[in-house]
Amino acid sequence: MTTPPAAVAVIRAALEDATAAELLHHPHAAAQRVSHALEHAGWTIGPTHPENGRQTAA
């Protein structure tokens, strides 16, 4: 799968805005930053396969 260049640009900009401390100690916050930036740029974030969704105990 090839990531569209526009998405790469949004991801890169979001990561460049993150601090080193955020990337090292709060990677979930950096991931949320990227997700919000993509959604703000008009991208839709969602699962690609149903089996990647919510899991339940057997």
VOGU-3710 file (C-alpha; in Angstrom, 3 decimals, decimal comma):
1> mttppaavav> 0,000/0,000/0,000  1,303/3,435/-0,919  0,485/6,397/1,287  -0,693/9,449/-0,682  1,869/12,286/-0,638  -0,709/14,707/0,813  -1,255/12,437/3,814  2,495/12,075/4,313  2,828/15,869/4,320  0,124/16,224/6,999
11> iraaledata> 1,672/13,455/9,123  5,148/14,939/8,828  3,937/18,425/9,776  2,089/17,064/12,817  5,141/15,134/13,988  7,413/18,129/13,445  5,101/20,152/15,707  5,414/17,548/18,466  8,143/17,966/21,050  10,806/15,315/21,589
21> aellhhphaa> 9,452/14,733/25,099  5,970/14,148/23,695  7,280/11,655/21,155  9,350/9,776/23,744  7,139/9,863/26,803  3,638/10,311/25,397  3,510/8,551/22,007  -0,277/8,257/22,314  -0,482/12,060/22,346  1,676/12,259/19,216
31> aqrvshaleh> -0,560/9,677/17,525  -3,653/11,697/18,490  -1,967/14,837/17,138  -1,453/13,090/13,772  -4,994/11,706/13,733  -6,510/15,121/14,469  -4,322/16,778/11,827  -5,421/14,254/9,197  -9,093/14,681/10,092  -8,713/18,484/10,050
41> agwtigpthp> -7,179/18,206/6,561  -10,239/16,276/5,381  -9,040/12,685/5,665  -11,365/10,062/7,100  -9,836/7,851/9,779  -11,395/4,417/10,177  -10,659/0,701/10,221  -9,792/-0,972/6,946  -11,052/-4,407/7,970  -13,864/-5,356/10,344
51> engrqtaa> -11,600/-7,809/12,189  -9,493/-4,844/13,342  -12,395/-3,454/15,343  -13,404/-3,842/18,975  -12,416/-7,205/20,470  -14,491/-9,212/22,956  -13,362/-11,879/25,371  -14,043/-15,487/24,347
//
